[in-house]
Every structure is written in structure tokens, then in C-alpha cells.
């Protein structure tokens, strides 16, 4: 199975507000950068989108080491949150609908194709590739903000 190193990040101004996401895929000496954004979104949605879009970009099953600074995404997999949400009909322990359900379901579909290892990194702590995807996500967020100046945020 091909080994892939994946670095992801999301950024949002306002929460909700304009947001961006970025991902860096490395396979040996090959590298691919992906990024995008939304006019009105949340930081958590951008964190999720970065991983979903990166995994979608892989054409065949791989062993993927996902480096991310989002405890929200990592803990959903490693602490059993996703399994509980599914068992409970996509509701939380407080009986509320799980936020970002469609993104969680998309991420589950993508992770099922691969062998995933989750690696939590400290955000804004000088981790080179995490800083790189952060800059890319922030640039996408800023592009979205420039496009929507003067438009009230709605989510």
C-alpha cells in the first residue's frame, strides 16, 4: 500500500464567516497542494473539508498519515465519537443533531478506502508543514473575505 503523508488545516474569520482550507499530500518525492474556501462557514467545517478533499484526491487505497492540529477531527475517530453518533442516529449524548453531519459522513466514506493514522500536531508552534497549510488556508479565507465584503454572514 502506498504511503502518503497528509497535512491539513482550516481557517475561518468570524465563525461563521469566510473560511479556507488547505491540504498537502506527499508521496515520496511527489507533492500535491489542494485548497479552497467558502464565503460563509465555520472553522470546524473547514478542518473537516480539508481532510475530505485530500482523501478524495487519492485515486487508490493508501496508508495515510494525517497530520492535523484539529482535536475536533482527530478525537472523533480516536475517542469513539463517530461510532457513538452513528449508533445514536447521528445525535450527540445531549440528544442534539451532530453538527456537520454531511461532512462527517463524507469523511467516513473516504477513510473507509484507506488505512488512516491520525497525528495531532500543535498549531502555530513552528511545525513547518503545518505552518505551510495554515498559510494556504488563511490565504483562501482572505480570498473569500475579499469576495464577500459588505455581505452579511449567514449560515
N, C-alpha and C positions, 0 to 999 in steps of 0.2 A: 504494500500500500504506500502510495506517495506521501511523503512527509511535507506538511505545509505549516509555516509559521504565519499566524494571522494577528495583526494588531488593529484594534478598533477603538473608535471614540465617537461621542456625540456631544453637541453643544447647542445651547438654547439661550436666547436673550428674552427674559420675561417669564417664561414657564407658566402659561403658554406665551408663545411669541415666535419670532423667526428662529429657525433651527437648521443645523447642518450635521452631517455625519461623514465619517471617512473610514476607510479600511485599507490596510496594506497587506498584501498577500506575498509571501516569499516561498519559493520552491527552489531550493538550491541557490543558483546564481540568478534565477529569474525573479522578477518583481513586478507586481501589478498594483496600481493605486486606483481605488474607486472612491467616489464621493458624490454627495447630493444634498438636497435640503428641502425644506417645506416652509411655506410662508407663516403658518400658524401650527405650532406643535409643542411638544414638551421635551425636556432633556431625556427622560426615560424612553420616549418613543424614538428619539434619535439614537440612543445607545442600542436599543433593540434592532433598529433598521440597519445599523452598520454591520451587525453580525449576520442578519438575514441576507442582506445583499451580497456580502462577501462569500458566504457559503453557497448562495445561488450561482455565483460566478464559477465555481469549481465544476468541471464537466464530468468528473468521475469520482467515485468514493475515495477519500483520502483520510490519513490520520492528521487531524488539525489541532495544533496547539494554539488556543485562542488567548491572546494577551489582552486584558482589558482592565480599566480602572473602575468599572461599574460593579459594585457589590450587588445591585438590583438584578442584573442579568446572571452573574455567576451563582449567586445564592439560590436563585430559582431552580437551578439544576442540581447544585451540590447539597442543598439543605432540604430537598424534597418538596419544595413549594409547588412545583408544576404537577407532580403526581397527586398531591392533595387537591389542588384546584380542579384537576380532571375528575378525580373521584367525587368531588363535591359539586359537579355540574358547572364548573368554572365560576364558583363563588369562593370568597375568602372565608377564613374562620369566623369572621364577623357577619357572614351571610350576605356580603355585598358582592356585586359583579366584579370579577377580576378586570382591572384596567388593562387596556392594550391587548385584549384577548386575541384579536385577529393577528397581531404581530407575534404573540406567544405561540399561536397555532402554526404560523408560518415558520417560526424558528424551530419548533418541534419537528416539522416535516423536513426541514433542511438538516437538522442534526441527526435524524434517523438514517441519513445516507452516509454518514461519516463516523469515524472514531474521533471523539472530541476529548481534549484535555483542556480544562479551564485553568488559566494562570492569572491571578489577581495581581496587578501592579499598582504601585502608589501613583496617583495622579499628581501632576505638577511637581514632581520630585526629581526631575532631571533624567528620567528613563528615556533614552534617546528616541527610540521608535514610538513610544507613547507620546512624547512631545511632538513628534512629527505628525502623527494622525490628529492630535489635538489642534495643531496649527491649521491643518487642512479642514477639519470640521468647523473651526472658527471662521475660516475664510468663506466656507459655504453659508454659514449662519449670517455673516456680514453681507453676502450677496443677496440673500433672501430679505434681509432688513432693508437694503437699499431699494429693492423692488417694491416693497410694501410700505414705504414711508408715508405716513398720513392715513393709512388704512387701519381702522380699529381691529384689534386681535379678536378672533372668535375661534372657539374650539368645540 
